[in-house]
Amino acid sequence: MGSIEAWTRFFGWCTVLNLGMYLISVVAVLTMRGFILRRNARWFGIPEEEVLRTTFRWIATYKLALIMLALVPWLALKLMA
């Protein structure tokens, strides 16, 4: 797995799979917001407002990690090829 083409495929699939997980998470939070807030607030014993802030912070962090760790390397390899 040392060729640029292999690494490009690897990071391309990483991007696709992570983007799918990201979109599923966003859709789940947007469509089941009340359920997720109540359940997590009860499980962790914190106010719903804090659960909401933490959830959106997690989504933003995941998006940033997706861009920096999968999309950018894939784009760099595509430019090199």
Helices and strands as residue ranges (DSSP letters): H 4-31, H 33-44, H 48-66, I 67-71, H 72-80
